[in-house]
Amino acid sequence: MICHLYYLWMKEFGSVTAHLSVYESLIVLLSSQGMEAGEELHALILMSSLPPSWKKFVTTVCNAS
């Protein structure tokens, strides 16, 4: 299950809603199995799953924290 999370990639110009739904489902499943991680790690994994067209957004969010 954790491999699915680490290899999750949003397709270029794909649905953000669908991507977030899959991401959240994986997080919930991992949490139910005792795999807890901090919010910062969850955010970094999510940011790294975004396509190249989101680079400016990711940079802005990362620099703001």
N, C-alpha and C positions, 0 to 999 in steps of 0.2 A: 504494500500500500504506500509506503514512504517513497518508493521508487516512482510510483505514479505521480506523486506530488512534485518530486524533484525534476521529473521529465515533462511536466505539464507546460505546454507552450500555447499561447493564444495565436491563432492564425492571423496573418496580416489582414487587416480590415475585417476581422471576425467580430462576432458578437461579444461585447464586453460583459453583458448580462449572463450569457451562457458560460463564458469563461469563469466569471466569479462564482457562478452556481456550482460548477464542477470543483473549483478550488475549495469553496466552503464545505462541500460534501466530503472531500478528502480530509479536510481538517477535522470535521466532526467525527468521521470514522477513526482517524488516528487518535483523537482525544478519547474516544470510547474504549480504545484498546490500551490506554495509559500512556500514549506518546504525547506528552505535553511539551510545548515550546513557548517561549516568550513572544509577546506581540511584535517585538522588533524583528525577530527571526521570521515570523509569519509575513511581516511586511516586506522584508528583503526577498523572501522566496516569491511572493506575489509580484514584486517589481521585476525580478529577473525572468518571470514568465511572460512578460509583455514583449510584443514584437518591436523591431527596430524603429518603426514609425512613432513609437511612444518614447523614444530616447530623451527628448526635451522635457517631457513630463516627468520621467523617472529622475532625471538630473535635478530638476527643480525641487521635487519632493525630497530627494536625498540631501540636497544642500540646505533645505529649510529646517531639517531636523538637527 
